[in-house]
Amino acid sequence: MSLIAWNANFSVGIAEVDEQHKRLIDILNSLFDAMKQGKGKEVLGPVLKELVEYTVYHFGTEERLFQKYGYPEYKQHKQEHDAFTQQALDFNVAYSKGQKMMTVDVLDFLTGWLQNHILEKDKKFGPFLRGKGAS
């Protein structure tokens, strides 16, 4: 059983963004699966690294679309992206320095942020971008 199951509620109606959101959910589910097997601490480092790299890529996609279509909430949305990216980097740095981290706390933060961000913030740009011709 997955931690987060993709469903239509997560869709913003922009295929490229939806596919990337699915990948982010897959990354979090892989950490959850490892935790269920008692291997959360073993995979936390590689998962954090992958999450940071893919998040930067994904946010770049969204921000490129925002600029291309003149999304009026671009600046605020980018600030949220930047804050999340910094938090994920901070987790990664702390892990690489050997600081004790609770995998469940990291997972809770990442999962909560991603779900809230997609369902509250990203859902707002879907209609705007589609109205400008994005699909």
Secondary structure as UniProt FT lines:
FT   HELIX           8..10
FT   HELIX           15..36
FT   TURN            37..38
FT   HELIX           40..69
FT   TURN            72..73
FT   HELIX           74..96
FT   TURN            97..98
FT   HELIX           103..116
FT   HELIX           117..122
FT   HELIX           123..131
FT   TURN            132..133
//
